[in-house]
Amino acid sequence: MRSLHGRHPPGLKFDPNLFMQKVFLWKRSRNIATGMRSTFALLFAAGIGVTFFYLGWLRVLSLDSIQFVRTNRLFRPSIDGQDLGPVKKVGFLKTHKTASSTIQNIILRYGLNHNLTFVLPSSGNYLVGPGSRSDPFQAHWLQNVPWHRKLTSTHQYDVIALHTRWNYDQFKFLLGSKAVFFTILREPSEVFESLFSYVSFEEKLQVNISEYLQRSKDPKYRANRLGGFLGLNQQLWDLGVDLDISRDKKDIEWHIQRLSQQFDLVLITDRIDESLVLLAQLLRVPLSEMVSLKMNSRKKTAKLELSEADQKLLQDLQSGEIKLYRYFKERLLKQIQIFGQSKMKNQVEELKKLQLSAHNNCVLSEADKNSLKGTKFEPYHPDTIAYRVKEDNIDCVQMATAELHLIDMIREKMKAWWFRMVHQQRP
C-alpha cells in the first residue's frame, strides 16, 4: 500500500520477495480458475456432442417410434367436438409415375371448389429453378410471378400441387406451419419401368432398358440423369434426397425418418382406395371430394417386360428407394389399423360406388391424344388414356381436363383475381 505521495506508510517496509510470492500465488489462483472454466467448457461441449450423437443414432435406430409424429392432424378432425371444417392449406408433392396426376387433379379441383390460391410458376407445370431442375424447391424462383410478393408477405398462399424437388422448409414458408403435407409413392421397379417407357429413354439415349441398367452399375453413368432430373431412384430424387448416399443404409434410414416427420400422409399407389379415404380424413372433407378419373394412365400395350436378371439388378440399383417405399407402405398399413379395419372397408366400398357413379355420369368414351387434339382434354403423351365427357357438367369437365390445360385455367383465374386486386387498390 502506498501514500498519496508515493512513499510507504511509516513503520512498514516493502519486501520484494513477499511481493513476488503474492504475485505468484495470485497468478496461480487465476490460472486454476481459468483452467477450471476451460475444463467445464470442454465438458459441457462434450456433453452436448454426446447428446447430439446419441440423438442422431436414436433417429436412425428408432424409425418405428416416430411413424406417427404427424398423425394428430390425420386422426383429429375436431377439437372438443367442434368441426374444424376443410383444411385450407395443402402441400402436395407430385412425384413421377406414381398415379400422382390423379391425386393432383383431385387437389386442384379441391382448391378451385374452396376458392383457394395456388403456388404456380409463370408458365408450365414444374416448379424449377432458372436453368436447372436439380435443386430442391426455392420460393424465390417465383419472384417474377406478379402476385407472389403479395401472397408471400400476407401468408395467403393455400395450395402447392406441382412437380418439384421436395424442400419442406420452403413449402412451410409459403403455406405456414398449419398446412398439411402429403405425397404418393409406388413400388420402385414399377416406377422406373413406367418412367423409362413414358419419357422414351430408349429413343433419347439409344439404349434399351437392359443396356441402361447394365451401364448404370457405373455411378458416373447413374448420376447423369436424363434432362438433369429423370432416372433411377426417381422417388428419392423427387423427395430431395442426395442419390450419392442412396445405397448407404444408415443415411437412407436417417432421411426416411426425416421425411416421416415432415409428411402427414404418404399415399401408396397399390393401396390407392385406402389412401384416398385417409386423404379425405386428413383434409376433413367427405369422400365425394376424392372422386376422380384415372389421369395420365398408360395403355397396357405401352408397358415393358423385364427379364428376371434385369429385375434383380434394378432392385439392387434401387435398394435405397425400396427401403423408402417399404417403410411408408408399412406406415400406411398402421394408419389404416388406427383408422379401423371395418370402418376402412365400409369407406372404400362407398368410395368405389362414388367413383363408378361419376364415371357413368360423366364419361362418354375413352379416348387418346389424337382423337382429342386441340381440346382441353388432350393428354400430354400419346400412350395415355384420356376421356371424352359430358361438357355441360363442370365437375365432369374438370375431372377430365388434362394437367397442363387445368393448370393454365387456374393460372388465368389467378391473373383475373390479381387484376381485380390491383384495380381495387387504386384510388
C-alpha positions as CSV (number, residue, x, y, z in Angstrom):
1,M,0.0,0.0,0.0
2,R,1.3,3.5,-0.9
3,S,0.6,7.0,0.3
4,L,-0.7,9.7,-1.9
5,H,2.9,11.0,-2.3
6,G,4.1,7.6,-3.5
7,R,6.0,6.7,-0.3
8,H,5.4,3.7,2.0
9,P,3.5,4.5,5.3
10,P,5.7,4.9,8.3
11,G,6.6,1.7,10.1
12,L,6.1,-0.5,7.0
13,K,8.8,-1.8,4.8
14,F,8.5,-3.0,1.3
15,D,9.5,-6.7,1.0
16,P,10.2,-7.5,-2.7
17,N,10.3,-11.3,-2.0
18,L,7.0,-11.3,-0.3
19,F,5.5,-9.1,-3.0
20,M,6.7,-11.6,-5.7
21,Q,5.3,-14.5,-3.7
22,K,1.9,-12.9,-3.6
23,V,2.0,-12.1,-7.3
24,F,2.9,-15.8,-8.0
25,L,0.0,-17.1,-5.8
26,W,-2.4,-14.6,-7.4
27,K,-1.4,-15.7,-10.9
28,R,-1.6,-19.4,-9.9
29,S,-5.1,-19.0,-8.5
30,R,-6.1,-17.1,-11.6
31,N,-4.7,-19.9,-13.8
32,I,-6.5,-22.5,-11.8
33,A,-9.8,-20.7,-12.2
34,T,-9.2,-20.2,-15.9
35,G,-8.4,-23.9,-16.2
36,M,-11.5,-24.9,-14.3
37,R,-13.6,-22.7,-16.6
38,S,-11.9,-24.2,-19.7
39,T,-12.4,-27.7,-18.3
40,F,-16.0,-27.0,-17.6
41,A,-16.5,-25.6,-21.1
42,L,-14.9,-28.7,-22.6
43,L,-17.0,-31.0,-20.6
44,F,-20.1,-29.0,-21.5
45,A,-19.3,-29.1,-25.2
46,A,-18.5,-32.8,-24.9
47,G,-21.8,-33.4,-23.2
48,I,-23.7,-31.6,-26.0
49,G,-21.7,-33.6,-28.6
50,V,-22.5,-36.9,-26.9
51,T,-26.2,-35.8,-26.6
52,F,-26.4,-35.0,-30.3
53,F,-24.5,-38.1,-31.2
54,Y,-27.0,-40.2,-29.2
55,L,-30.0,-38.4,-30.6
56,G,-28.6,-38.9,-34.1
57,W,-28.3,-42.6,-33.6
58,L,-31.7,-42.6,-31.9
59,R,-33.2,-41.0,-35.0
60,V,-31.6,-43.8,-37.1
61,L,-32.4,-46.7,-34.9
62,S,-35.9,-45.8,-33.8
63,L,-37.8,-45.5,-37.0
64,D,-40.9,-47.3,-35.7
65,S,-41.2,-44.9,-32.8
66,I,-41.6,-41.8,-35.0
67,Q,-44.0,-43.2,-37.5
68,F,-46.9,-41.2,-36.2
69,V,-45.2,-37.9,-35.3
70,R,-47.7,-36.0,-37.6
71,T,-50.7,-38.3,-37.3
72,N,-52.5,-35.9,-34.9
73,R,-53.6,-34.0,-38.0
74,L,-54.8,-37.2,-39.6
75,F,-56.8,-38.5,-36.7
76,R,-58.1,-35.3,-35.2
77,P,-60.8,-33.9,-37.4
78,S,-62.3,-31.9,-34.5
79,I,-61.4,-30.1,-31.3
80,D,-63.7,-30.6,-28.3
81,G,-66.4,-31.9,-30.6
82,Q,-66.3,-28.8,-32.9
83,D,-65.9,-29.4,-36.6
84,L,-62.8,-27.7,-37.8
85,G,-64.0,-27.5,-41.4
86,P,-62.0,-28.3,-44.6
87,V,-58.2,-27.8,-44.5
88,K,-57.3,-24.6,-46.3
89,K,-53.5,-25.0,-46.5
90,V,-52.4,-28.0,-48.6
91,G,-49.0,-29.0,-49.8
92,F,-48.8,-32.0,-52.2
93,L,-45.5,-33.1,-53.7
94,K,-46.3,-34.6,-57.1
95,T,-43.9,-37.5,-57.7
96,H,-43.2,-39.1,-61.1
97,K,-45.1,-42.1,-62.4
98,T,-47.0,-42.9,-59.2
99,A,-50.6,-42.0,-60.2
100,S,-49.8,-38.5,-58.9
101,S,-51.6,-36.9,-61.8
102,T,-54.9,-38.3,-60.5
103,I,-54.1,-37.0,-57.0
104,Q,-53.1,-33.7,-58.4
105,N,-56.4,-33.4,-60.3
106,I,-58.3,-34.0,-57.0
107,I,-56.3,-31.3,-55.2
108,L,-56.5,-28.8,-58.0
109,R,-60.3,-29.2,-58.1
110,Y,-60.3,-29.1,-54.3
111,G,-58.6,-25.7,-54.4
112,L,-61.0,-24.4,-57.0
113,N,-64.1,-25.6,-55.1
114,H,-62.9,-24.0,-51.9
115,N,-61.7,-20.8,-53.6
116,L,-58.1,-21.2,-52.6
117,T,-54.9,-19.6,-54.0
118,F,-52.2,-21.6,-55.8
119,V,-48.5,-21.6,-56.0
120,L,-47.8,-21.5,-59.7
121,P,-44.8,-20.6,-62.0
122,S,-45.3,-18.0,-64.7
123,S,-45.7,-20.9,-67.2
124,G,-45.7,-24.7,-67.3
125,N,-46.4,-27.2,-64.6
126,Y,-43.0,-27.6,-62.9
127,L,-41.6,-25.6,-60.0
128,V,-37.9,-25.4,-61.1
129,G,-35.0,-23.1,-60.8
130,P,-33.6,-21.0,-63.6
131,G,-31.6,-23.3,-65.9
132,S,-31.7,-26.3,-63.6
133,R,-34.1,-29.0,-62.4
134,S,-31.7,-30.5,-59.9
135,D,-32.2,-28.0,-57.0
136,P,-34.8,-28.5,-54.2
137,F,-37.6,-26.0,-54.5
138,Q,-36.9,-22.4,-53.5
139,A,-39.7,-19.8,-53.1
140,H,-37.7,-17.0,-54.7
141,W,-37.9,-18.8,-58.1
142,L,-41.4,-17.3,-58.2
143,Q,-40.3,-13.7,-57.9
144,N,-41.4,-12.9,-61.4
145,V,-45.0,-14.1,-60.7
146,P,-47.0,-10.8,-60.3
147,W,-48.8,-11.8,-57.1
148,H,-46.0,-13.7,-55.5
149,R,-44.7,-10.9,-53.3
150,K,-48.2,-10.0,-52.1
151,L,-49.3,-13.6,-51.3
152,T,-46.0,-14.4,-49.6
153,S,-45.9,-11.3,-47.4
154,T,-49.6,-11.8,-46.3
155,H,-49.4,-15.6,-45.9
156,Q,-52.2,-16.0,-48.5
157,Y,-50.8,-18.9,-50.5
158,D,-53.0,-22.0,-50.0
159,V,-52.1,-24.9,-52.3
160,I,-48.9,-26.4,-53.8
161,A,-49.6,-29.4,-56.1
162,L,-46.9,-29.5,-58.8
163,H,-43.8,-31.4,-59.7
164,T,-40.7,-30.1,-57.9
165,R,-37.9,-31.4,-55.7
166,W,-39.1,-31.5,-52.1
167,N,-38.0,-28.8,-49.7
168,Y,-40.0,-28.9,-46.5
169,D,-38.8,-25.6,-45.2
170,Q,-39.7,-23.8,-48.4
171,F,-43.2,-25.4,-48.6
172,K,-43.8,-24.5,-45.0
173,F,-42.5,-20.9,-45.6
174,L,-45.2,-20.4,-48.3
175,L,-48.1,-22.3,-46.7
176,G,-47.4,-21.9,-43.0
177,S,-46.8,-24.4,-40.2
178,K,-50.5,-25.3,-40.0
179,A,-50.5,-26.7,-43.6
180,V,-50.9,-30.4,-44.2
181,F,-48.2,-32.1,-46.3
182,F,-48.5,-35.3,-48.3
183,T,-47.2,-37.2,-51.3
184,I,-47.6,-40.6,-53.0
185,L,-45.2,-43.5,-53.6
186,R,-45.3,-46.6,-55.8
187,E,-43.3,-49.8,-55.9
188,P,-39.9,-48.6,-57.2
189,S,-39.4,-51.1,-60.1
190,E,-42.8,-50.2,-61.5
191,V,-41.9,-46.5,-61.3
192,F,-38.7,-46.9,-63.2
193,E,-40.3,-49.2,-65.9
194,S,-43.1,-46.7,-66.4
195,L,-40.7,-43.7,-66.4
196,F,-38.3,-45.4,-69.0
197,S,-41.3,-46.1,-71.3
198,Y,-43.1,-42.8,-70.8
199,V,-40.2,-40.5,-71.3
200,S,-38.7,-42.6,-74.1
201,F,-35.3,-43.3,-72.6
202,E,-34.5,-45.8,-75.4
203,E,-35.1,-43.3,-78.1
204,K,-33.3,-40.4,-76.4
205,L,-30.3,-42.4,-75.1
206,Q,-30.2,-45.1,-77.8
207,V,-30.1,-47.9,-75.3
208,N,-32.8,-50.4,-74.3
209,I,-33.8,-50.9,-70.6
210,S,-31.4,-53.9,-70.1
211,E,-28.5,-51.9,-71.5
212,Y,-29.4,-48.9,-69.4
213,L,-29.4,-51.0,-66.2
214,Q,-26.0,-52.6,-67.1
215,R,-24.4,-49.2,-67.7
216,S,-26.0,-47.8,-64.5
217,K,-23.7,-50.1,-62.5
218,D,-21.2,-47.2,-63.1
219,P,-22.0,-44.5,-60.6
220,K,-21.0,-41.8,-63.0
221,Y,-23.4,-43.1,-65.7
222,R,-26.1,-43.4,-63.0
223,A,-25.6,-39.8,-61.9
224,N,-26.1,-38.5,-65.4
225,R,-29.9,-38.2,-65.2
226,L,-32.0,-37.7,-68.4
227,G,-32.8,-34.0,-68.7
228,G,-30.9,-33.5,-65.4
229,F,-33.7,-34.9,-63.3
230,L,-35.0,-38.3,-64.5
231,G,-33.6,-41.7,-63.8
232,L,-33.2,-44.5,-61.2
233,N,-34.4,-43.9,-57.6
234,Q,-36.8,-41.3,-59.0
235,Q,-38.9,-41.1,-55.9
236,L,-35.8,-40.4,-53.7
237,W,-34.8,-37.7,-56.2
238,D,-38.2,-36.1,-56.1
239,L,-38.1,-36.1,-52.3
240,G,-34.8,-34.2,-52.4
241,V,-32.5,-37.0,-51.2
242,D,-28.9,-36.9,-52.5
243,L,-28.6,-40.0,-54.5
244,D,-24.9,-40.5,-53.8
245,I,-26.0,-41.9,-50.4
246,S,-29.0,-43.9,-51.8
247,R,-27.3,-47.2,-51.1
248,D,-25.9,-46.3,-47.6
249,K,-28.2,-48.0,-45.1
250,K,-27.7,-45.5,-42.2
251,D,-28.1,-42.4,-44.4
252,I,-31.2,-43.7,-46.0
253,E,-32.8,-44.5,-42.7
254,W,-32.0,-41.0,-41.4
255,H,-33.7,-39.5,-44.5
256,I,-36.7,-41.8,-44.1
257,Q,-37.1,-40.7,-40.5
258,R,-36.8,-37.0,-41.6
259,L,-39.4,-37.4,-44.3
260,S,-41.7,-39.3,-41.9
261,Q,-41.7,-36.3,-39.6
262,Q,-42.5,-33.9,-42.5
263,F,-45.4,-35.7,-44.2
264,D,-48.7,-36.1,-42.6
265,L,-49.7,-38.8,-45.1
266,V,-47.8,-40.7,-47.7
267,L,-50.3,-42.4,-50.1
268,I,-49.4,-45.7,-51.7
269,T,-50.4,-46.4,-55.3
270,D,-51.3,-50.1,-54.8
271,R,-53.5,-49.1,-51.8
272,I,-54.9,-46.1,-53.5
273,D,-58.5,-46.5,-52.3
274,E,-57.4,-46.7,-48.6
275,S,-55.0,-43.8,-49.3
276,L,-57.9,-41.6,-50.6
277,V,-60.1,-42.5,-47.6
278,L,-57.2,-41.3,-45.3
279,L,-56.7,-38.2,-47.5
280,A,-60.3,-37.2,-47.1
281,Q,-59.8,-37.7,-43.4
282,L,-56.7,-35.5,-43.4
283,L,-58.4,-32.7,-45.4
284,R,-61.6,-33.1,-43.3
285,V,-63.9,-33.4,-46.4
286,P,-66.5,-36.0,-47.5
287,L,-65.4,-38.9,-49.7
288,S,-67.2,-37.2,-52.6
289,E,-64.3,-34.8,-52.9
290,M,-61.9,-37.7,-53.6
291,V,-63.8,-38.9,-56.7
292,S,-61.7,-38.8,-59.9
293,L,-61.0,-40.3,-63.2
294,K,-57.6,-42.1,-63.7
295,M,-55.4,-39.4,-65.2
296,N,-52.3,-40.0,-67.3
297,S,-52.7,-43.7,-67.1
298,R,-50.8,-45.7,-69.7
299,K,-52.3,-48.2,-72.2
300,K,-51.3,-51.7,-71.4
301,T,-49.6,-52.1,-74.7
302,A,-47.1,-49.4,-73.7
303,K,-45.7,-51.4,-70.8
304,L,-42.2,-53.0,-70.9
305,E,-41.3,-56.5,-69.8
306,L,-38.1,-57.0,-67.7
307,S,-36.1,-60.3,-67.5
308,E,-35.6,-61.9,-64.1
309,A,-31.9,-60.8,-64.3
310,D,-32.9,-57.2,-65.1
311,Q,-35.4,-57.2,-62.2
312,K,-32.8,-58.3,-59.8
313,L,-30.3,-55.7,-61.0
314,L,-32.9,-53.0,-60.9
315,Q,-33.7,-53.9,-57.3
316,D,-30.0,-53.7,-56.4
317,L,-29.6,-50.3,-58.0
318,Q,-32.7,-49.0,-56.2
319,S,-32.2,-50.6,-52.8
320,G,-32.5,-47.2,-51.1
321,E,-35.8,-46.4,-52.7
322,I,-37.1,-49.9,-51.9
323,K,-36.4,-49.2,-48.2
324,L,-38.2,-45.9,-48.5
325,Y,-41.2,-47.5,-50.2
326,R,-41.5,-50.4,-47.7
327,Y,-41.3,-48.1,-44.7
328,F,-44.0,-45.8,-45.9
329,K,-46.2,-48.7,-47.1
330,E,-45.9,-50.2,-43.6
331,R,-46.7,-46.8,-42.1
332,L,-49.8,-46.5,-44.2
333,L,-51.0,-50.0,-43.1
334,K,-50.6,-49.0,-39.5
335,Q,-52.5,-45.8,-40.1
336,I,-55.3,-47.9,-41.6
337,Q,-55.3,-50.0,-38.4
338,I,-55.7,-46.9,-36.3
339,F,-58.5,-45.7,-38.6
340,G,-60.2,-49.1,-38.1
341,Q,-60.3,-52.0,-40.5
342,S,-64.1,-52.3,-40.5
343,K,-64.6,-48.6,-40.9
344,M,-62.0,-48.6,-43.7
345,K,-63.7,-51.4,-45.6
346,N,-67.0,-49.5,-45.5
347,Q,-65.4,-46.3,-46.6
348,V,-63.6,-48.0,-49.5
349,E,-66.9,-49.6,-50.7
350,E,-68.5,-46.1,-50.5
351,L,-65.7,-44.5,-52.5
352,K,-65.9,-47.2,-55.2
353,K,-69.6,-46.6,-55.6
354,L,-69.0,-42.8,-55.9
355,Q,-66.2,-43.5,-58.5
356,L,-68.4,-45.7,-60.5
357,S,-71.3,-43.3,-60.4
358,A,-69.0,-40.4,-61.5
359,H,-67.6,-42.5,-64.4
360,N,-71.1,-43.5,-65.6
361,N,-72.5,-39.9,-65.3
362,C,-69.5,-38.2,-66.9
363,V,-67.6,-40.4,-69.4
364,L,-69.0,-40.8,-72.9
365,S,-66.0,-42.8,-74.1
366,E,-62.2,-43.4,-73.5
367,A,-60.1,-41.5,-76.0
368,D,-56.4,-40.7,-76.8
369,K,-54.2,-37.8,-77.8
370,N,-55.1,-38.0,-81.5
371,S,-58.8,-38.0,-81.1
372,L,-58.8,-35.2,-78.5
373,K,-56.2,-33.0,-80.3
374,G,-56.7,-29.3,-79.8
375,T,-59.2,-29.7,-76.8
376,K,-58.7,-29.2,-73.1
377,F,-58.9,-33.0,-72.7
378,E,-55.9,-33.7,-74.9
379,P,-53.3,-35.6,-72.8
380,Y,-49.6,-34.9,-73.0
381,H,-48.5,-38.4,-74.1
382,P,-49.9,-40.4,-77.0
383,D,-49.8,-43.7,-75.0
384,T,-52.0,-42.5,-72.1
385,I,-55.8,-42.9,-71.7
386,A,-58.0,-39.8,-71.7
387,Y,-61.7,-39.2,-71.7
388,R,-64.5,-37.7,-73.8
389,V,-67.0,-36.4,-71.2
390,K,-70.3,-34.5,-70.9
391,E,-69.3,-30.9,-71.2
392,D,-72.5,-29.5,-69.6
393,N,-71.3,-30.6,-66.2
394,I,-68.4,-28.6,-64.7
395,D,-67.3,-31.4,-62.4
396,C,-67.1,-33.8,-65.3
397,V,-65.1,-31.3,-67.3
398,Q,-62.6,-30.6,-64.6
399,M,-62.1,-34.3,-63.8
400,A,-61.2,-35.0,-67.4
401,T,-59.2,-31.8,-68.2
402,A,-55.6,-32.7,-68.9
403,E,-53.0,-31.4,-66.4
404,L,-51.4,-28.7,-68.5
405,H,-54.8,-27.3,-69.5
406,L,-56.2,-27.3,-66.0
407,I,-53.1,-25.6,-64.6
408,D,-53.4,-22.9,-67.4
409,M,-57.0,-22.4,-66.5
410,I,-56.1,-21.9,-62.8
411,R,-53.3,-19.5,-63.8
412,E,-55.8,-17.4,-65.8
413,K,-58.1,-17.4,-62.8
414,M,-55.2,-16.2,-60.6
415,K,-54.4,-13.5,-63.1
416,A,-58.0,-12.3,-63.1
417,W,-58.0,-12.3,-59.3
418,W,-54.8,-10.3,-59.3
419,F,-56.1,-7.8,-61.8
420,R,-59.2,-7.1,-59.6
421,M,-56.9,-6.8,-56.5
422,V,-54.7,-4.2,-58.2
423,H,-57.6,-2.1,-59.6
424,Q,-59.4,-2.2,-56.2
425,Q,-56.3,-0.7,-54.5
426,R,-56.0,2.2,-57.0
427,P,-57.7,5.5,-55.9
